[in-house]
Amino acid sequence: MILKKALRLSRRMCRPGTSRLFSSLVVADVDLDRGTATAQPPLTPADTAPEGVHALVWLHGVPIGEMTVPGPPADVLVGLPDLARAATATAAAGHLARHGRPVGPREGRDDRSPCLAETSWRARVDGSLVTVAVCTRGRPEDLERCLQALADLTVDVAEVLVVDNAPTDDLTREVVARHPRARYVREPRRGLSWARNRALLEARTPLIAFTDDDVLVHPRWAEALLMAFDAHPGATVVTGLVAPAELSTRAQVVFEACGGFGRGYDHRWLQAASTSPRDAAAAVHRIGSVGTGANMAFRRDRLVSMGGFDPALGSGTVTRGGEDHEALCRLLAHGDLIVYEPAAVVRHRHRRTMAELREQRVGDGIGSAGVLVGAGATLGRAHHRWWTLVAARWLLVNTAWTLTGSLLRPAARPMSLTVATARGWATALTRHSYRRAVTQARLQAQAHPDEPLLAPAR
């Protein structure tokens, strides 16, 4: 692992000496090999003047940590490479003092973990093995930026599929027409899972990588995913790091300070000890550590054989989310291996307003309940019982943790977000959101009988 266990650059997004968050930050990349700091252009104008820089730190082509530095961004960027290098050296010295051996770029690296600096790995990368799928609905400006980023990939992927979910106009088709490497597919049944499943049916490659329309992929994103599959022949899924594309508003800073979509800089994998309901539930409890739907790739045939994504989950349904984690949980329950590879980097545009962020938290609660309490029942009574216990444990622990954080640091963890998540869970459980979503999915299938199905509608 390239200093990943020695280096811990934290998300210090509060003003020094206070618990008040920054209002706006410049997002940047620090390359320790080149000694450069490069600011990422914001996707939308900042609400206030940036008060510092939030940097993703890279070494040998791999992200190894992050840091937030206050001050005028132009001044901070000048000294940021030296500051990051000093922080890395300090962490390495501490590791040497504790363990009595030097730290090099390859120290502690799992021998199955791909390294972008190794040309021997790159020689084995074949972009024709993977299809990239972008599922979208009514966001042509985001999609334009997403496709521009995909055009800069370092490997030539087989195809970029853009699945337009229940469109109300031709704007998405017009955007795709400007990108010759992309193919437009219309999916009339509303719901993100319908769109993802349509991509699975349309793709013809052994691997399929999903990203979102509000995401900008790093040029080596597909390359890192392919190397991870090559390094882990038994893996069904590879997920990657989701970093912020901008931190231009308070809501975006709050979301990132609360954890965001990032899952750290350590290469890891997750697999149930056995396919017993108890062991599978233990693995499901840790599903949050291996990534999110904005950055995940599958062995296509395996996911198809499992029925794809659950049409009763995801954006555009009553449950409002959870389709990505449900698919991962179902694969875990059947003994599959999931790998998290932080070298596969994308940047996500977080919600810009607190109102949007609160709604996202409500959706997170409804979706999580839909996965564990609702969709868990599809695996049988024993799995459902254990998954319900996981849900109860997660809800109690997470609520206690976030509530404590909201009381101690209300600026960093607003109470309104804790309440919004709890409200989502309450809504899902009292209004039987998953059952209603199953009915919604059935009606969608009946309304479009000529459209292909991965599995019979329930």
C-alpha positions as CSV (number, residue, x, y, z in Angstrom):
1,M,0.0,0.0,0.0
2,I,1.9,3.2,-0.9
3,L,2.3,4.7,2.6
4,K,-1.5,4.3,3.1
5,K,-1.2,2.9,6.6
6,A,1.5,5.3,7.6
7,L,-0.1,8.5,6.2
8,R,-3.3,9.9,7.7
9,L,-4.1,13.3,6.2
10,S,-7.5,14.1,7.8
11,R,-10.5,16.0,6.7
12,R,-9.9,19.1,8.8
13,M,-12.7,21.2,7.3
14,C,-13.2,23.3,10.4
15,R,-11.6,26.7,10.9
16,P,-8.4,26.3,13.1
17,G,-9.3,26.5,16.8
18,T,-13.0,26.4,16.2
19,S,-15.8,24.0,15.4
20,R,-17.1,26.2,12.6
21,L,-16.8,24.8,9.1
22,F,-15.4,26.6,6.1
23,S,-18.1,28.1,3.9
24,S,-16.2,27.4,0.6
25,L,-13.0,25.6,-0.4
26,V,-11.0,25.2,-3.6
27,V,-10.5,21.5,-4.6
28,A,-7.0,20.7,-5.8
29,D,-4.7,17.8,-6.7
30,V,-1.2,17.6,-5.2
31,D,1.2,15.4,-7.1
32,L,4.2,14.6,-4.8
33,D,6.2,13.1,-7.7
34,R,6.1,16.3,-9.8
35,G,5.8,18.7,-6.8
36,T,2.8,20.4,-8.2
37,A,-0.6,21.6,-6.8
38,T,-3.4,22.0,-9.4
39,A,-6.7,23.6,-8.6
40,Q,-9.8,21.9,-10.1
41,P,-12.1,24.4,-11.8
42,P,-15.4,24.6,-9.9
43,L,-18.4,23.3,-11.8
44,T,-20.6,26.1,-10.5
45,P,-19.9,29.5,-8.9
46,A,-19.0,29.5,-5.3
47,D,-21.5,31.1,-2.8
48,T,-18.7,32.9,-1.0
49,A,-15.0,33.5,-1.6
50,P,-13.0,30.3,-0.9
51,E,-11.4,30.2,2.5
52,G,-8.8,27.5,1.8
53,V,-7.9,24.5,-0.2
54,H,-9.0,20.9,0.1
55,A,-6.4,18.7,-1.7
56,L,-6.2,15.1,-2.8
57,V,-2.6,14.0,-2.4
58,W,-1.1,11.6,-5.1
59,L,2.0,9.5,-5.1
60,H,3.1,7.4,-8.0
61,G,-0.3,7.9,-9.7
62,V,-2.2,6.7,-6.6
63,P,-4.2,8.8,-4.1
64,I,-2.7,8.4,-0.6
65,G,-4.6,10.9,1.5
66,E,-6.2,14.3,1.7
67,M,-5.7,17.6,3.6
68,T,-7.5,20.9,4.1
69,V,-5.4,24.0,4.5
70,P,-6.9,27.5,5.3
71,G,-5.8,30.7,3.7
72,P,-6.0,32.5,0.4
73,P,-6.1,29.7,-2.2
74,A,-3.5,31.3,-4.5
75,D,-1.0,31.5,-1.6
76,V,-1.9,28.0,-0.3
77,L,-1.4,26.3,-3.6
78,V,2.1,27.6,-3.9
79,G,3.3,25.9,-0.7
80,L,0.9,22.9,-0.7
81,P,3.3,20.4,-2.3
82,D,6.0,21.1,0.3
83,L,3.4,20.9,3.1
84,A,2.1,17.6,1.8
85,R,5.6,16.2,1.3
86,A,6.5,17.2,4.9
87,A,3.3,15.6,6.2
88,T,4.2,12.4,4.3
89,A,7.8,12.4,5.7
90,T,6.5,13.0,9.2
91,A,4.1,10.1,8.9
92,A,6.9,7.9,7.4
93,A,9.2,8.8,10.3
94,G,6.6,7.9,12.8
95,H,6.0,4.6,11.1
96,L,9.8,3.9,11.2
97,A,9.9,4.7,14.9
98,R,7.0,2.4,15.7
99,H,8.0,-0.5,13.5
100,G,11.8,-0.2,13.1
101,R,11.9,-0.5,9.4
102,P,11.8,2.1,6.6
103,V,8.8,2.9,4.5
104,G,9.1,2.8,0.7
105,P,6.5,3.2,-2.0
106,R,5.7,-0.5,-1.9
107,E,5.8,-1.0,1.9
108,G,2.7,-2.9,3.1
109,R,1.2,-3.1,-0.4
110,D,-1.0,-6.1,-0.8
111,D,0.5,-8.2,-3.6
112,R,-2.9,-8.4,-5.3
113,S,-3.3,-4.6,-5.4
114,P,-2.6,-2.9,-8.8
115,C,-0.2,0.0,-8.9
116,L,-0.5,2.4,-11.7
117,A,3.3,3.1,-11.6
118,E,4.1,-0.5,-12.8
119,T,4.2,-0.7,-16.5
120,S,4.0,-4.5,-16.3
121,W,0.5,-4.1,-15.1
122,R,-0.4,-1.6,-17.7
123,A,0.7,-4.0,-20.5
124,R,-2.1,-6.3,-19.4
125,V,-4.9,-3.7,-19.6
126,D,-7.4,-4.3,-22.4
127,G,-10.0,-1.6,-22.6
128,S,-12.2,-3.6,-25.0
129,L,-13.2,-5.8,-22.0
130,V,-15.2,-3.1,-20.4
131,T,-18.3,-1.0,-21.2
132,V,-19.0,2.2,-19.3
133,A,-22.6,2.9,-18.5
134,V,-24.0,6.3,-17.5
135,C,-27.6,6.3,-16.4
136,T,-29.2,9.8,-16.6
137,R,-32.5,11.7,-16.5
138,G,-33.0,15.3,-17.3
139,R,-29.5,16.6,-16.6
140,P,-27.9,17.5,-19.9
141,E,-25.4,19.9,-18.5
142,D,-24.0,17.4,-16.0
143,L,-24.0,14.7,-18.7
144,E,-22.0,16.9,-21.1
145,R,-19.3,17.3,-18.5
146,C,-19.4,13.6,-17.6
147,L,-18.9,12.6,-21.3
148,Q,-16.1,15.1,-21.8
149,A,-14.2,13.5,-18.9
150,L,-14.9,10.0,-20.2
151,A,-13.4,11.0,-23.6
152,D,-10.0,11.6,-21.8
153,L,-9.7,8.0,-20.5
154,T,-6.2,6.5,-20.9
155,V,-7.6,3.3,-22.3
156,D,-10.1,2.8,-25.1
157,V,-13.1,1.2,-23.6
158,A,-15.4,-0.9,-25.8
159,E,-18.3,1.5,-25.5
160,V,-19.9,4.3,-23.5
161,L,-23.6,3.6,-23.0
162,V,-25.8,6.5,-22.0
163,V,-29.2,5.2,-20.8
164,D,-31.8,7.9,-20.8
165,N,-34.4,7.0,-18.1
166,A,-38.0,7.9,-18.9
167,P,-37.1,11.0,-20.8
168,T,-39.5,13.9,-21.3
169,D,-37.5,15.6,-24.0
170,D,-34.6,15.1,-26.5
171,L,-31.9,17.0,-24.7
172,T,-30.0,14.0,-23.6
173,R,-30.1,12.5,-27.1
174,E,-28.7,15.7,-28.4
175,V,-25.8,15.7,-25.9
176,V,-24.9,12.1,-26.8
177,A,-25.0,13.0,-30.5
178,R,-22.1,15.3,-29.9
179,H,-19.9,12.5,-28.5
180,P,-19.1,9.9,-31.2
181,R,-17.8,7.4,-28.7
182,A,-21.1,7.3,-26.8
183,R,-24.3,5.4,-27.7
184,Y,-27.7,6.5,-26.7
185,V,-30.2,4.0,-25.3
186,R,-33.8,5.0,-24.2
187,E,-35.3,3.2,-21.2
188,P,-39.0,4.1,-20.8
189,R,-39.6,2.5,-17.4
190,R,-38.8,5.1,-14.7
191,G,-36.3,4.1,-12.0
192,L,-32.6,3.9,-11.8
193,S,-32.6,0.1,-11.5
194,W,-34.5,-0.2,-14.8
195,A,-31.8,2.0,-16.4
196,R,-28.9,0.0,-14.9
197,N,-30.5,-3.3,-16.0
198,R,-31.0,-1.9,-19.5
199,A,-27.3,-1.2,-19.6
200,L,-26.5,-4.8,-18.5
201,L,-28.7,-6.1,-21.4
202,E,-27.2,-3.7,-24.0
203,A,-23.5,-4.3,-23.0
204,R,-21.6,-7.0,-24.8
205,T,-18.4,-7.1,-22.7
206,P,-17.5,-9.2,-19.8
207,L,-17.1,-6.2,-17.5
208,I,-19.4,-3.2,-17.1
209,A,-18.5,0.0,-15.1
210,F,-21.2,2.3,-13.8
211,T,-20.8,6.0,-13.1
212,D,-23.3,8.8,-12.6
213,D,-24.0,11.8,-14.8
214,D,-22.9,14.2,-12.0
215,V,-19.5,12.6,-11.9
216,L,-16.1,13.4,-13.5
217,V,-13.9,10.3,-13.9
218,H,-10.1,10.5,-13.5
219,P,-8.3,9.7,-16.8
220,R,-6.9,6.5,-15.3
221,W,-10.2,5.4,-13.8
222,A,-11.0,2.6,-16.2
223,E,-7.4,1.5,-16.3
224,A,-7.4,1.1,-12.5
225,L,-10.6,-0.9,-12.5
226,L,-9.3,-3.2,-15.2
227,M,-6.0,-3.7,-13.2
228,A,-8.0,-4.5,-10.1
229,F,-10.0,-7.2,-11.9
230,D,-6.8,-8.6,-13.3
231,A,-5.2,-8.6,-9.8
232,H,-8.3,-10.3,-8.3
233,P,-9.5,-12.9,-10.8
234,G,-12.2,-14.1,-8.3
235,A,-13.7,-10.6,-7.7
236,T,-17.2,-10.0,-9.0
237,V,-17.2,-6.3,-8.2
238,V,-14.6,-3.5,-8.0
239,T,-15.4,-0.2,-6.5
240,G,-13.3,3.0,-6.3
241,L,-12.7,6.3,-4.6
242,V,-15.4,9.1,-4.9
243,A,-13.8,12.5,-4.2
244,P,-15.5,15.9,-4.3
245,A,-15.6,17.7,-7.6
246,E,-16.1,21.0,-5.9
247,L,-16.7,22.4,-2.4
248,S,-18.2,25.7,-3.4
249,T,-21.1,25.8,-0.9
250,R,-21.6,25.2,2.8
251,A,-23.8,22.2,2.0
252,Q,-21.0,20.6,-0.1
253,V,-18.5,21.2,2.7
254,V,-20.9,19.8,5.3
255,F,-21.5,16.6,3.3
256,E,-17.8,16.0,2.8
257,A,-17.1,16.7,6.5
258,C,-19.7,14.2,7.4
259,G,-17.8,11.5,5.4
260,G,-19.1,12.2,1.9
261,F,-18.8,9.2,-0.5
262,G,-15.1,8.7,0.2
263,R,-14.1,5.3,1.6
264,G,-10.4,6.0,2.3
265,Y,-7.1,5.2,0.7
266,D,-6.5,1.6,1.7
267,H,-7.0,-1.1,-0.8
268,R,-9.4,-3.7,0.8
269,W,-11.8,-6.4,-0.1
270,L,-15.0,-7.8,1.5
271,Q,-16.3,-11.3,1.3
272,A,-18.6,-13.3,3.7
273,A,-16.9,-16.0,5.7
274,S,-19.5,-18.4,4.3
275,T,-22.9,-18.2,2.6
276,S,-24.7,-18.9,5.9
277,P,-27.3,-16.1,6.7
278,R,-25.3,-15.1,9.8
279,D,-22.0,-14.8,8.1
280,A,-23.6,-13.0,5.1
281,A,-25.2,-10.5,7.4
282,A,-21.9,-9.8,9.1
283,A,-20.5,-8.9,5.7
284,V,-23.5,-6.9,4.8
285,H,-23.0,-4.8,8.0
286,R,-19.7,-3.7,6.5
287,I,-21.0,-2.9,3.0
288,G,-20.6,0.8,3.5
289,S,-16.8,0.4,3.6
290,V,-16.5,-0.6,0.0
291,G,-18.0,2.2,-2.0
292,T,-21.1,3.5,-3.7
293,G,-23.0,3.3,-7.0
294,A,-21.2,6.3,-8.6
295,N,-18.1,4.2,-9.0
296,M,-18.5,0.5,-9.4
297,A,-17.8,-2.2,-12.0
298,F,-19.1,-5.8,-12.2
299,R,-18.5,-9.0,-14.0
300,R,-21.6,-8.6,-16.2
301,D,-22.6,-12.2,-16.6
302,R,-22.5,-12.8,-12.9
303,L,-24.7,-9.8,-12.1
304,V,-27.1,-10.8,-14.9
305,S,-27.4,-14.3,-13.6
306,M,-28.3,-12.8,-10.2
307,G,-31.2,-10.8,-11.8
308,G,-29.4,-7.5,-12.0
309,F,-30.6,-4.5,-9.9
310,D,-33.9,-4.6,-8.0
311,P,-36.4,-2.4,-9.9
312,A,-38.1,-1.6,-6.5
313,L,-35.0,0.4,-5.4
314,G,-33.3,3.4,-6.7
315,S,-33.9,7.0,-7.8
316,G,-37.3,7.4,-9.4
317,T,-39.0,4.9,-7.1
318,V,-40.8,5.2,-3.8
319,T,-37.6,3.9,-2.1
320,R,-35.5,6.7,-3.6
321,G,-32.2,4.8,-3.5
322,G,-30.3,1.7,-2.3
323,E,-30.2,-0.3,-5.5
324,D,-26.4,-0.2,-5.6
325,H,-25.9,-1.5,-2.1
326,E,-28.7,-4.1,-2.4
327,A,-26.9,-5.6,-5.4
328,L,-23.6,-5.7,-3.5
329,C,-25.3,-7.2,-0.4
330,R,-27.0,-9.9,-2.5
331,L,-23.7,-10.8,-4.1
332,L,-22.1,-11.0,-0.7
333,A,-24.9,-13.3,0.5
334,H,-23.9,-15.7,-2.3
335,G,-20.2,-15.7,-1.4
336,D,-18.9,-13.2,-4.0
337,L,-15.8,-11.1,-3.5
338,I,-16.0,-7.2,-3.6
339,V,-12.7,-5.2,-4.0
340,Y,-12.3,-1.6,-3.1
341,E,-9.5,0.0,-5.2
342,P,-8.9,3.7,-4.3
343,A,-6.7,4.2,-7.4
344,A,-9.9,4.2,-9.4
345,V,-10.9,7.8,-8.8
346,V,-14.0,9.8,-9.8
347,R,-15.1,13.2,-8.6
348,H,-18.7,13.8,-7.6
349,R,-20.7,17.1,-7.6
350,H,-22.4,17.1,-4.2
351,R,-25.8,18.7,-3.5
352,R,-25.3,22.5,-3.5
353,T,-28.0,23.5,-0.9
354,M,-28.8,22.4,2.6
355,A,-32.4,21.7,1.5
356,E,-31.1,19.3,-1.3
357,L,-28.8,17.7,1.2
358,R,-31.6,17.1,3.7
359,E,-33.7,15.5,1.0
360,Q,-30.8,13.3,0.1
361,R,-30.5,12.2,3.8
362,V,-34.2,11.4,3.8
363,G,-33.7,9.3,0.7
364,D,-30.7,7.6,2.2
365,G,-32.8,6.5,5.2
366,I,-35.7,5.2,3.0
367,G,-33.3,3.4,0.7
368,S,-31.3,1.8,3.5
369,A,-34.5,0.5,5.1
370,G,-35.7,-0.7,1.7
371,V,-32.5,-2.7,1.3
372,L,-32.3,-4.3,4.7
373,V,-35.9,-4.6,5.8
374,G,-37.6,-4.8,2.4
375,A,-35.3,-6.4,-0.2
376,G,-33.7,-8.7,2.4
377,A,-36.9,-10.7,2.4
378,T,-36.3,-11.8,-1.2
379,L,-33.4,-14.0,0.0
380,G,-35.6,-16.0,2.4
381,R,-36.7,-15.9,6.0
382,A,-33.4,-16.7,7.6
383,H,-31.5,-14.0,5.6
384,H,-34.3,-11.5,6.2
385,R,-34.1,-12.1,10.0
386,W,-30.4,-11.5,10.1
387,W,-30.6,-8.5,7.8
388,T,-33.3,-7.0,10.0
389,L,-30.9,-7.4,13.0
390,V,-28.2,-5.6,11.0
391,A,-30.7,-2.8,10.2
392,A,-31.6,-2.4,13.9
393,R,-28.0,-2.4,15.0
394,W,-26.9,0.0,12.3
395,L,-29.8,2.4,13.1
396,L,-29.2,2.4,16.8
397,V,-25.4,2.8,16.5
398,N,-25.5,5.3,13.7
399,T,-28.2,7.4,15.3
400,A,-26.3,7.5,18.6
401,W,-23.1,8.5,16.9
402,T,-24.6,11.2,14.6
403,L,-26.7,12.5,17.4
404,T,-23.7,12.9,19.7
405,G,-21.8,14.6,16.8
406,S,-24.7,17.0,16.2
407,L,-24.7,17.9,19.9
408,L,-21.0,18.4,20.2
409,R,-20.3,19.9,16.8
410,P,-23.5,21.3,15.4
411,A,-21.8,23.2,12.6
412,A,-20.0,20.1,11.2
413,R,-22.9,17.7,11.8
414,P,-26.2,19.7,11.6
415,M,-29.0,18.2,13.7
416,S,-31.3,18.7,10.7
417,L,-29.4,16.0,8.8
418,T,-29.6,13.5,11.6
419,V,-33.3,14.1,11.9
420,A,-33.7,13.8,8.1
421,T,-32.0,10.3,8.0
422,A,-34.2,9.2,10.9
423,R,-37.3,10.5,9.1
424,G,-36.4,8.5,6.1
425,W,-36.2,5.3,8.1
426,A,-39.5,6.1,9.8
427,T,-41.2,6.8,6.5
428,A,-39.9,3.6,5.0
429,L,-41.0,1.4,7.9
430,T,-44.4,3.0,8.6
431,R,-45.5,3.5,5.0
432,H,-44.1,0.2,3.7
433,S,-42.1,1.9,1.0
434,Y,-40.5,-1.2,-0.4
435,R,-43.9,-3.0,-0.9
436,R,-45.3,0.1,-2.6
437,A,-42.1,0.2,-4.8
438,V,-42.6,-3.4,-5.8
439,T,-46.1,-2.6,-7.0
440,Q,-44.7,0.5,-8.8
441,A,-42.1,-1.7,-10.6
442,R,-44.8,-4.2,-11.6
443,L,-46.9,-1.5,-13.1
444,Q,-43.9,-0.2,-15.0
445,A,-43.3,-3.6,-16.5
446,Q,-46.9,-4.0,-17.4
447,A,-47.0,-0.6,-19.1
448,H,-44.1,-1.5,-21.3
449,P,-44.6,-5.2,-22.1
450,D,-42.3,-5.1,-25.2
451,E,-39.2,-3.9,-23.2
452,P,-36.7,-6.6,-22.2
453,L,-36.5,-7.9,-18.6
454,L,-33.5,-9.4,-16.7
455,A,-35.9,-11.2,-14.4
456,P,-39.7,-11.7,-14.2
457,A,-41.5,-8.8,-12.5
458,R,-42.6,-9.7,-9.0
